[in-house]
Amino acid sequence: MRKNYDFSKSVRNPYARRMKKQITIRIDEAAIGYFKAMAEERGIPYQSLINWYLVECANGKRQPKWT
């Protein structure tokens, strides 16, 4: 690895803002606690874990079980 890198000619990724969108969502405390505990075990941020799970559900076209 170099000691110094020259980023003076670098360009921002024009698609970076499209990749994720900040929203406000209300989630039960029990659900947040579940994901926070799981994220801590794995050493990743809990919001990333929730996002990963939602993406997996969307890709698999999973439907929630309505009770």
PDB file of N, CA, C and O in Angstrom, chain B, residues numbered from 101:
ATOM      1  N   MET B 101       0.821  -1.182   0.000  1.00  0.00           N
ATOM      2  CA  MET B 101       0.000   0.000   0.000  1.00  0.00           C
ATOM      3  C   MET B 101       0.864   1.242   0.000  1.00  0.00           C
ATOM      4  O   MET B 101       1.916   1.290   0.637  1.00  0.00           O
ATOM      5  N   ARG B 102       0.411   2.226  -0.710  1.00  0.00           N
ATOM      6  CA  ARG B 102       1.141   3.483  -0.742  1.00  0.00           C
ATOM      7  C   ARG B 102       0.880   4.287   0.525  1.00  0.00           C
ATOM      8  O   ARG B 102      -0.133   4.103   1.199  1.00  0.00           O
ATOM      9  N   LYS B 103       1.813   5.178   0.833  1.00  0.00           N
ATOM     10  CA  LYS B 103       1.615   6.055   1.977  1.00  0.00           C
ATOM     11  C   LYS B 103       0.615   7.159   1.640  1.00  0.00           C
ATOM     12  O   LYS B 103      -0.155   7.582   2.501  1.00  0.00           O
ATOM     13  N   ASN B 104       0.625   7.624   0.397  1.00  0.00           N
ATOM     14  CA  ASN B 104      -0.261   8.709  -0.036  1.00  0.00           C
ATOM     15  C   ASN B 104      -0.905   8.352  -1.368  1.00  0.00           C
ATOM     16  O   ASN B 104      -0.298   7.691  -2.210  1.00  0.00           O
ATOM     17  N   TYR B 105      -2.121   8.793  -1.541  1.00  0.00           N
ATOM     18  CA  TYR B 105      -2.850   8.604  -2.790  1.00  0.00           C
ATOM     19  C   TYR B 105      -3.308   9.962  -3.290  1.00  0.00           C
ATOM     20  O   TYR B 105      -3.621  10.850  -2.497  1.00  0.00           O
ATOM     21  N   ASP B 106      -3.346  10.123  -4.608  1.00  0.00           N
ATOM     22  CA  ASP B 106      -3.762  11.383  -5.220  1.00  0.00           C
ATOM     23  C   ASP B 106      -5.208  11.242  -5.709  1.00  0.00           C
ATOM     24  O   ASP B 106      -5.473  10.558  -6.697  1.00  0.00           O
ATOM     25  N   PHE B 107      -6.128  11.892  -5.012  1.00  0.00           N
ATOM     26  CA  PHE B 107      -7.532  11.857  -5.391  1.00  0.00           C
ATOM     27  C   PHE B 107      -7.976  13.153  -6.064  1.00  0.00           C
ATOM     28  O   PHE B 107      -9.173  13.409  -6.195  1.00  0.00           O
ATOM     29  N   SER B 108      -7.020  13.963  -6.487  1.00  0.00           N
ATOM     30  CA  SER B 108      -7.355  15.267  -7.061  1.00  0.00           C
ATOM     31  C   SER B 108      -8.123  15.141  -8.375  1.00  0.00           C
ATOM     32  O   SER B 108      -8.854  16.064  -8.735  1.00  0.00           O
ATOM     33  N   LYS B 109      -7.986  14.047  -9.096  1.00  0.00           N
ATOM     34  CA  LYS B 109      -8.676  13.860 -10.377  1.00  0.00           C
ATOM     35  C   LYS B 109      -9.837  12.867 -10.254  1.00  0.00           C
ATOM     36  O   LYS B 109     -10.378  12.413 -11.262  1.00  0.00           O
ATOM     37  N   SER B 110     -10.212  12.538  -9.033  1.00  0.00           N
ATOM     38  CA  SER B 110     -11.295  11.571  -8.842  1.00  0.00           C
ATOM     39  C   SER B 110     -12.650  12.219  -9.119  1.00  0.00           C
ATOM     40  O   SER B 110     -12.802  13.440  -9.061  1.00  0.00           O
ATOM     41  N   VAL B 111     -13.622  11.372  -9.419  1.00  0.00           N
ATOM     42  CA  VAL B 111     -14.966  11.831  -9.733  1.00  0.00           C
ATOM     43  C   VAL B 111     -15.939  11.072  -8.835  1.00  0.00           C
ATOM     44  O   VAL B 111     -15.797   9.864  -8.644  1.00  0.00           O
ATOM     45  N   ARG B 112     -16.923  11.773  -8.286  1.00  0.00           N
ATOM     46  CA  ARG B 112     -17.933  11.119  -7.456  1.00  0.00           C
ATOM     47  C   ARG B 112     -18.776  10.171  -8.300  1.00  0.00           C
ATOM     48  O   ARG B 112     -19.012  10.409  -9.484  1.00  0.00           O
ATOM     49  N   ASN B 113     -19.218   9.104  -7.671  1.00  0.00           N
ATOM     50  CA  ASN B 113     -20.098   8.144  -8.332  1.00  0.00           C
ATOM     51  C   ASN B 113     -21.459   8.799  -8.539  1.00  0.00           C
ATOM     52  O   ASN B 113     -22.118   9.149  -7.560  1.00  0.00           O
ATOM     53  N   PRO B 114     -21.902   8.975  -9.792  1.00  0.00           N
ATOM     54  CA  PRO B 114     -23.184   9.643 -10.034  1.00  0.00           C
ATOM     55  C   PRO B 114     -24.382   8.794  -9.616  1.00  0.00           C
ATOM     56  O   PRO B 114     -25.490   9.316  -9.492  1.00  0.00           O
ATOM     57  N   TYR B 115     -24.184   7.514  -9.399  1.00  0.00           N
ATOM     58  CA  TYR B 115     -25.277   6.616  -9.044  1.00  0.00           C
ATOM     59  C   TYR B 115     -25.368   6.361  -7.544  1.00  0.00           C
ATOM     60  O   TYR B 115     -26.286   5.674  -7.097  1.00  0.00           O
ATOM     61  N   ALA B 116     -24.457   6.887  -6.774  1.00  0.00           N
ATOM     62  CA  ALA B 116     -24.397   6.605  -5.336  1.00  0.00           C
ATOM     63  C   ALA B 116     -25.678   7.023  -4.619  1.00  0.00           C
ATOM     64  O   ALA B 116     -26.150   6.291  -3.748  1.00  0.00           O
ATOM     65  N   ARG B 117     -26.242   8.148  -4.949  1.00  0.00           N
ATOM     66  CA  ARG B 117     -27.463   8.604  -4.272  1.00  0.00           C
ATOM     67  C   ARG B 117     -28.656   7.731  -4.621  1.00  0.00           C
ATOM     68  O   ARG B 117     -29.593   7.625  -3.829  1.00  0.00           O
ATOM     69  N   ARG B 118     -28.641   7.109  -5.781  1.00  0.00           N
ATOM     70  CA  ARG B 118     -29.753   6.261  -6.197  1.00  0.00           C
ATOM     71  C   ARG B 118     -29.723   4.896  -5.515  1.00  0.00           C
ATOM     72  O   ARG B 118     -30.735   4.195  -5.495  1.00  0.00           O
ATOM     73  N   MET B 119     -28.609   4.524  -4.974  1.00  0.00           N
ATOM     74  CA  MET B 119     -28.455   3.195  -4.420  1.00  0.00           C
ATOM     75  C   MET B 119     -29.271   3.011  -3.145  1.00  0.00           C
ATOM     76  O   MET B 119     -29.853   1.945  -2.943  1.00  0.00           O
ATOM     77  N   LYS B 120     -29.327   4.002  -2.298  1.00  0.00           N
ATOM     78  CA  LYS B 120     -30.082   3.932  -1.051  1.00  0.00           C
ATOM     79  C   LYS B 120     -30.782   5.257  -0.839  1.00  0.00           C
ATOM     80  O   LYS B 120     -30.298   6.313  -1.248  1.00  0.00           O
ATOM     81  N   LYS B 121     -31.928   5.177  -0.192  1.00  0.00           N
ATOM     82  CA  LYS B 121     -32.695   6.383   0.091  1.00  0.00           C
ATOM     83  C   LYS B 121     -33.006   6.417   1.571  1.00  0.00           C
ATOM     84  O   LYS B 121     -33.436   5.418   2.148  1.00  0.00           O
ATOM     85  N   GLN B 122     -32.790   7.557   2.180  1.00  0.00           N
ATOM     86  CA  GLN B 122     -33.080   7.728   3.598  1.00  0.00           C
ATOM     87  C   GLN B 122     -34.573   7.958   3.767  1.00  0.00           C
ATOM     88  O   GLN B 122     -35.162   8.814   3.108  1.00  0.00           O
ATOM     89  N   ILE B 123     -35.187   7.170   4.673  1.00  0.00           N
ATOM     90  CA  ILE B 123     -36.613   7.300   4.960  1.00  0.00           C
ATOM     91  C   ILE B 123     -36.824   7.260   6.471  1.00  0.00           C
ATOM     92  O   ILE B 123     -35.911   6.942   7.233  1.00  0.00           O
ATOM     93  N   THR B 124     -38.024   7.584   6.878  1.00  0.00           N
ATOM     94  CA  THR B 124     -38.417   7.423   8.273  1.00  0.00           C
ATOM     95  C   THR B 124     -39.418   6.291   8.319  1.00  0.00           C
ATOM     96  O   THR B 124     -40.370   6.270   7.538  1.00  0.00           O
ATOM     97  N   ILE B 125     -39.215   5.353   9.222  1.00  0.00           N
ATOM     98  CA  ILE B 125     -40.090   4.192   9.331  1.00  0.00           C
ATOM     99  C   ILE B 125     -40.277   3.882  10.814  1.00  0.00           C
ATOM    100  O   ILE B 125     -39.347   4.016  11.609  1.00  0.00           O
ATOM    101  N   ARG B 126     -41.466   3.475  11.167  1.00  0.00           N
ATOM    102  CA  ARG B 126     -41.764   3.122  12.559  1.00  0.00           C
ATOM    103  C   ARG B 126     -41.705   1.607  12.692  1.00  0.00           C
ATOM    104  O   ARG B 126     -42.420   0.883  12.000  1.00  0.00           O
ATOM    105  N   ILE B 127     -40.847   1.138  13.589  1.00  0.00           N
ATOM    106  CA  ILE B 127     -40.637  -0.300  13.792  1.00  0.00           C
ATOM    107  C   ILE B 127     -40.801  -0.586  15.279  1.00  0.00           C
ATOM    108  O   ILE B 127     -40.335   0.182  16.120  1.00  0.00           O
ATOM    109  N   ASP B 128     -41.466  -1.695  15.599  1.00  0.00           N
ATOM    110  CA  ASP B 128     -41.651  -2.093  16.998  1.00  0.00           C
ATOM    111  C   ASP B 128     -40.300  -2.242  17.687  1.00  0.00           C
ATOM    112  O   ASP B 128     -39.314  -2.654  17.077  1.00  0.00           O
ATOM    113  N   GLU B 129     -40.280  -1.900  18.967  1.00  0.00           N
ATOM    114  CA  GLU B 129     -39.041  -2.007  19.739  1.00  0.00           C
ATOM    115  C   GLU B 129     -38.515  -3.439  19.769  1.00  0.00           C
ATOM    116  O   GLU B 129     -37.304  -3.657  19.741  1.00  0.00           O
ATOM    117  N   ALA B 130     -39.425  -4.421  19.826  1.00  0.00           N
ATOM    118  CA  ALA B 130     -39.000  -5.821  19.851  1.00  0.00           C
ATOM    119  C   ALA B 130     -38.276  -6.191  18.556  1.00  0.00           C
ATOM    120  O   ALA B 130     -37.280  -6.914  18.583  1.00  0.00           O
ATOM    121  N   ALA B 131     -38.776  -5.698  17.432  1.00  0.00           N
ATOM    122  CA  ALA B 131     -38.141  -5.989  16.141  1.00  0.00           C
ATOM    123  C   ALA B 131     -36.767  -5.331  16.061  1.00  0.00           C
ATOM    124  O   ALA B 131     -35.805  -5.943  15.597  1.00  0.00           O
ATOM    125  N   ILE B 132     -36.681  -4.093  16.510  1.00  0.00           N
ATOM    126  CA  ILE B 132     -35.391  -3.393  16.507  1.00  0.00           C
ATOM    127  C   ILE B 132     -34.401  -4.119  17.409  1.00  0.00           C
ATOM    128  O   ILE B 132     -33.240  -4.300  17.042  1.00  0.00           O
ATOM    129  N   GLY B 133     -34.858  -4.535  18.590  1.00  0.00           N
ATOM    130  CA  GLY B 133     -33.987  -5.270  19.509  1.00  0.00           C
ATOM    131  C   GLY B 133     -33.483  -6.563  18.902  1.00  0.00           C
ATOM    132  O   GLY B 133     -32.320  -6.927  19.073  1.00  0.00           O
ATOM    133  N   TYR B 134     -34.362  -7.259  18.190  1.00  0.00           N
ATOM    134  CA  TYR B 134     -33.985  -8.512  17.528  1.00  0.00           C
ATOM    135  C   TYR B 134     -32.870  -8.267  16.512  1.00  0.00           C
ATOM    136  O   TYR B 134     -31.862  -8.974  16.506  1.00  0.00           O
ATOM    137  N   PHE B 135     -33.055  -7.271  15.662  1.00  0.00           N
ATOM    138  CA  PHE B 135     -32.052  -6.993  14.630  1.00  0.00           C
ATOM    139  C   PHE B 135     -30.770  -6.414  15.226  1.00  0.00           C
ATOM    140  O   PHE B 135     -29.680  -6.700  14.729  1.00  0.00           O
ATOM    141  N   LYS B 136     -30.880  -5.610  16.276  1.00  0.00           N
ATOM    142  CA  LYS B 136     -29.676  -5.063  16.921  1.00  0.00           C
ATOM    143  C   LYS B 136     -28.839  -6.181  17.535  1.00  0.00           C
ATOM    144  O   LYS B 136     -27.614  -6.180  17.421  1.00  0.00           O
ATOM    145  N   ALA B 137     -29.507  -7.138  18.189  1.00  0.00           N
ATOM    146  CA  ALA B 137     -28.775  -8.261  18.792  1.00  0.00           C
ATOM    147  C   ALA B 137     -28.097  -9.100  17.715  1.00  0.00           C
ATOM    148  O   ALA B 137     -26.936  -9.482  17.858  1.00  0.00           O
ATOM    149  N   MET B 138     -28.824  -9.384  16.638  1.00  0.00           N
ATOM    150  CA  MET B 138     -28.262 -10.193  15.556  1.00  0.00           C
ATOM    151  C   MET B 138     -27.099  -9.451  14.885  1.00  0.00           C
ATOM    152  O   MET B 138     -26.083 -10.060  14.548  1.00  0.00           O
ATOM    153  N   ALA B 139     -27.251  -8.148  14.697  1.00  0.00           N
ATOM    154  CA  ALA B 139     -26.201  -7.349  14.063  1.00  0.00           C
ATOM    155  C   ALA B 139     -24.954  -7.294  14.936  1.00  0.00           C
ATOM    156  O   ALA B 139     -23.832  -7.346  14.431  1.00  0.00           O
ATOM    157  N   GLU B 140     -25.154  -7.189  16.250  1.00  0.00           N
ATOM    158  CA  GLU B 140     -24.008  -7.153  17.163  1.00  0.00           C
ATOM    159  C   GLU B 140     -23.223  -8.461  17.102  1.00  0.00           C
ATOM    160  O   GLU B 140     -21.993  -8.447  17.131  1.00  0.00           O
ATOM    161  N   GLU B 141     -23.921  -9.580  17.020  1.00  0.00           N
ATOM    162  CA  GLU B 141     -23.254 -10.892  16.903  1.00  0.00           C
ATOM    163  C   GLU B 141     -22.400 -10.967  15.650  1.00  0.00           C
ATOM    164  O   GLU B 141     -21.330 -11.576  15.651  1.00  0.00           O
ATOM    165  N   ARG B 142     -22.875 -10.350  14.593  1.00  0.00           N
ATOM    166  CA  ARG B 142     -22.192 -10.428  13.303  1.00  0.00           C
ATOM    167  C   ARG B 142     -21.231  -9.262  13.064  1.00  0.00           C
ATOM    168  O   ARG B 142     -20.456  -9.277  12.108  1.00  0.00           O
ATOM    169  N   GLY B 143     -21.285  -8.255  13.935  1.00  0.00           N
ATOM    170  CA  GLY B 143     -20.372  -7.119  13.803  1.00  0.00           C
ATOM    171  C   GLY B 143     -20.703  -6.192  12.656  1.00  0.00           C
ATOM    172  O   GLY B 143     -19.805  -5.623  12.034  1.00  0.00           O
ATOM    173  N   ILE B 144     -22.003  -6.033  12.365  1.00  0.00           N
ATOM    174  CA  ILE B 144     -22.432  -5.124  11.298  1.00  0.00           C
ATOM    175  C   ILE B 144     -23.483  -4.176  11.855  1.00  0.00           C
ATOM    176  O   ILE B 144     -24.101  -4.489  12.873  1.00  0.00           O
ATOM    177  N   PRO B 145     -23.708  -3.028  11.225  1.00  0.00           N
ATOM    178  CA  PRO B 145     -24.742  -2.108  11.690  1.00  0.00           C
ATOM    179  C   PRO B 145     -26.135  -2.733  11.533  1.00  0.00           C
ATOM    180  O   PRO B 145     -26.412  -3.402  10.537  1.00  0.00           O
ATOM    181  N   TYR B 146     -27.005  -2.510  12.518  1.00  0.00           N
ATOM    182  CA  TYR B 146     -28.326  -3.135  12.477  1.00  0.00           C
ATOM    183  C   TYR B 146     -29.164  -2.629  11.309  1.00  0.00           C
ATOM    184  O   TYR B 146     -29.978  -3.379  10.771  1.00  0.00           O
ATOM    185  N   GLN B 147     -28.981  -1.368  10.904  1.00  0.00           N
ATOM    186  CA  GLN B 147     -29.743  -0.852   9.772  1.00  0.00           C
ATOM    187  C   GLN B 147     -29.340  -1.552   8.475  1.00  0.00           C
ATOM    188  O   GLN B 147     -30.176  -1.776   7.600  1.00  0.00           O
ATOM    189  N   SER B 148     -28.069  -1.893   8.356  1.00  0.00           N
ATOM    190  CA  SER B 148     -27.616  -2.649   7.187  1.00  0.00           C
ATOM    191  C   SER B 148     -28.239  -4.041   7.177  1.00  0.00           C
ATOM    192  O   SER B 148     -28.611  -4.555   6.122  1.00  0.00           O
ATOM    193  N   LEU B 149     -28.348  -4.642   8.348  1.00  0.00           N
ATOM    194  CA  LEU B 149     -28.948  -5.969   8.455  1.00  0.00           C
ATOM    195  C   LEU B 149     -30.428  -5.926   8.088  1.00  0.00           C
ATOM    196  O   LEU B 149     -30.912  -6.797   7.366  1.00  0.00           O
ATOM    197  N   ILE B 150     -31.146  -4.926   8.577  1.00  0.00           N
ATOM    198  CA  ILE B 150     -32.560  -4.786   8.227  1.00  0.00           C
ATOM    199  C   ILE B 150     -32.701  -4.578   6.727  1.00  0.00           C
ATOM    200  O   ILE B 150     -33.573  -5.180   6.101  1.00  0.00           O
ATOM    201  N   ASN B 151     -31.858  -3.737   6.141  1.00  0.00           N
ATOM    202  CA  ASN B 151     -31.898  -3.497   4.695  1.00  0.00           C
ATOM    203  C   ASN B 151     -31.637  -4.789   3.931  1.00  0.00           C
ATOM    204  O   ASN B 151     -32.343  -5.095   2.970  1.00  0.00           O
ATOM    205  N   TRP B 152     -30.634  -5.542   4.349  1.00  0.00           N
ATOM    206  CA  TRP B 152     -30.307  -6.807   3.681  1.00  0.00           C
ATOM    207  C   TRP B 152     -31.502  -7.749   3.721  1.00  0.00           C
ATOM    208  O   TRP B 152     -31.840  -8.380   2.719  1.00  0.00           O
ATOM    209  N   TYR B 153     -32.142  -7.842   4.889  1.00  0.00           N
ATOM    210  CA  TYR B 153     -33.296  -8.731   5.045  1.00  0.00           C
ATOM    211  C   TYR B 153     -34.446  -8.298   4.136  1.00  0.00           C
ATOM    212  O   TYR B 153     -35.067  -9.136   3.483  1.00  0.00           O
ATOM    213  N   LEU B 154     -34.730  -7.010   4.091  1.00  0.00           N
ATOM    214  CA  LEU B 154     -35.809  -6.520   3.238  1.00  0.00           C
ATOM    215  C   LEU B 154     -35.520  -6.753   1.758  1.00  0.00           C
ATOM    216  O   LEU B 154     -36.420  -7.095   0.991  1.00  0.00           O
ATOM    217  N   VAL B 155     -34.272  -6.569   1.364  1.00  0.00           N
ATOM    218  CA  VAL B 155     -33.887  -6.840  -0.030  1.00  0.00           C
ATOM    219  C   VAL B 155     -34.067  -8.320  -0.349  1.00  0.00           C
ATOM    220  O   VAL B 155     -34.563  -8.666  -1.421  1.00  0.00           O
ATOM    221  N   GLU B 156     -33.666  -9.197   0.574  1.00  0.00           N
ATOM    222  CA  GLU B 156     -33.855 -10.643   0.374  1.00  0.00           C
ATOM    223  C   GLU B 156     -35.339 -10.982   0.228  1.00  0.00           C
ATOM    224  O   GLU B 156     -35.711 -11.788  -0.625  1.00  0.00           O
ATOM    225  N   CYS B 157     -36.178 -10.376   1.051  1.00  0.00           N
ATOM    226  CA  CYS B 157     -37.624 -10.612   0.953  1.00  0.00           C
ATOM    227  C   CYS B 157     -38.161 -10.131  -0.391  1.00  0.00           C
ATOM    228  O   CYS B 157     -38.952 -10.825  -1.030  1.00  0.00           O
ATOM    229  N   ALA B 158     -37.734  -8.953  -0.818  1.00  0.00           N
ATOM    230  CA  ALA B 158     -38.202  -8.397  -2.087  1.00  0.00           C
ATOM    231  C   ALA B 158     -37.734  -9.246  -3.267  1.00  0.00           C
ATOM    232  O   ALA B 158     -38.509  -9.513  -4.186  1.00  0.00           O
ATOM    233  N   ASN B 159     -36.478  -9.668  -3.245  1.00  0.00           N
ATOM    234  CA  ASN B 159     -35.960 -10.496  -4.343  1.00  0.00           C
ATOM    235  C   ASN B 159     -36.660 -11.841  -4.421  1.00  0.00           C
ATOM    236  O   ASN B 159     -36.866 -12.373  -5.512  1.00  0.00           O
ATOM    237  N   GLY B 160     -37.025 -12.394  -3.274  1.00  0.00           N
ATOM    238  CA  GLY B 160     -37.712 -13.675  -3.229  1.00  0.00           C
ATOM    239  C   GLY B 160     -39.222 -13.546  -3.329  1.00  0.00           C
ATOM    240  O   GLY B 160     -39.943 -14.541  -3.265  1.00  0.00           O
ATOM    241  N   LYS B 161     -39.702 -12.303  -3.488  1.00  0.00           N
ATOM    242  CA  LYS B 161     -41.131 -12.020  -3.575  1.00  0.00           C
ATOM    243  C   LYS B 161     -41.907 -12.675  -2.434  1.00  0.00           C
ATOM    244  O   LYS B 161     -43.004 -13.199  -2.627  1.00  0.00           O
ATOM    245  N   ARG B 162     -41.314 -12.634  -1.244  1.00  0.00           N
ATOM    246  CA  ARG B 162     -41.960 -13.214  -0.061  1.00  0.00           C
ATOM    247  C   ARG B 162     -43.117 -12.346   0.389  1.00  0.00           C
ATOM    248  O   ARG B 162     -43.033 -11.118   0.379  1.00  0.00           O
ATOM    249  N   GLN B 163     -44.178 -12.988   0.775  1.00  0.00           N
ATOM    250  CA  GLN B 163     -45.357 -12.312   1.303  1.00  0.00           C
ATOM    251  C   GLN B 163     -45.396 -12.483   2.817  1.00  0.00           C
ATOM    252  O   GLN B 163     -45.060 -13.558   3.314  1.00  0.00           O
ATOM    253  N   PRO B 164     -45.792 -11.464   3.561  1.00  0.00           N
ATOM    254  CA  PRO B 164     -45.892 -11.632   5.009  1.00  0.00           C
ATOM    255  C   PRO B 164     -47.030 -12.581   5.363  1.00  0.00           C
ATOM    256  O   PRO B 164     -48.017 -12.694   4.635  1.00  0.00           O
ATOM    257  N   LYS B 165     -46.872 -13.253   6.483  1.00  0.00           N
ATOM    258  CA  LYS B 165     -47.927 -14.135   6.962  1.00  0.00           C
ATOM    259  C   LYS B 165     -48.889 -13.296   7.806  1.00  0.00           C
ATOM    260  O   LYS B 165     -48.546 -12.894   8.918  1.00  0.00           O
ATOM    261  N   TRP B 166     -50.054 -13.038   7.301  1.00  0.00           N
ATOM    262  CA  TRP B 166     -51.052 -12.239   8.013  1.00  0.00           C
ATOM    263  C   TRP B 166     -51.791 -13.144   8.985  1.00  0.00           C
ATOM    264  O   TRP B 166     -52.332 -14.180   8.597  1.00  0.00           O
ATOM    265  N   THR B 167     -51.808 -12.747  10.239  1.00  0.00           N
ATOM    266  CA  THR B 167     -52.509 -13.564  11.238  1.00  0.00           C
ATOM    267  C   THR B 167     -53.685 -12.828  11.812  1.00  0.00           C
ATOM    268  O   THR B 167     -54.391 -13.363  12.667  1.00  0.00           O
TER     269      THR B 167
END
